Amino acid sequence: MGNDAEKSAERKEMVMENCICKGCPSYRDCAGVGGETELGFCLSETGKSGCIREENGCICDKCSVMERLGLKNLFFCTRGSEEEQPGK
């Protein structure tokens, strides 16, 4: 069994390999500029994007990462991480 840093790195790799954020109707190309993560909003500590402001639809529920990580919320890019959002 690996240590926490190894597990975190493996989790990040899995998210980035399976991420579908760029196919989302709310996604904007400005995500990724200025050090912001452009993918894997569900993984980031705050989730929120600094440039995605409008919710034009969400495809998080179609992403395999949702099931793998046991996530229940949507719109991580605008509403924040799983922990920040009220449970469903």
N, C-alpha and C positions, 0 to 999 in steps of 0.2 A: 504494500500500500504506500502511495506517495505522500509527501508532505503537503501542507495547505497551498504552498506556492505552485507546486506541480499540478495539483488538482485545479487550481484557478487558471493556470495556463492551458490545461486540457479543456476546461469548460469554455474559455475564450476561443480557442481554436475550433471547437465544435460549433459554437455560435456563428463565428465568422464564415465557416465552411457551408453552413446551412441557411444563413441569413438571406431574406428576400426583401429587405427594406427598400432597395433601389427600385423595386417594382411597384411600390405603394403609390397611390394617387396623391398622398400628402407629402411624399418625399420631394425635396428640392435639392438641386445641384450644389447649393451653397453649403449644405451639410458636408463636413470634412475640411472646410476652409478654416484657417486660424486655429488648428489643433483640435477642433471638434471631431469626435468620432463620426464617420459617415454611415456606419452600419452597426448593427447590434445594439440599438437603443435599449432593448430589454435587459442587456447585460450591464450597462453602465450604472454607476452609483446613483446618478440623478435621473438617468434616462432621457431627460429633456434635451431637445435640440436648441441651439442658440439661434437658428435661422428658420426652422419650420414653425410657423405660427398658425397656419390654417389647417383645420381637419377636413380634408377633401375625400375622406374614405380611409379605411384601415384594412390591411390584409394580414395583420398579426395572427388572427385565428386560423389562417391557412399555412402558417409557418411551422415546420416540424420542431423548431426550437421551443415553441409554446408547450407542446406535450412533453418533450424531453425534460424541460425544467419545471414542469408543473405550474406554469403561469396561467392566470385567470383573467387578467386585465388586458386592455387594448390601448392604443395610442400612446405608447411609451415615449415617443418623440415629442409629444406636446403635454402629456399629463404626468410624466415622471415614472419612476421605477415601480415595480410591483409593490414594494413596501410603502411607497408614498401614496399610492392610490387606495381608496376604500375597497375592501374586499367585496366580492360578488357573492 
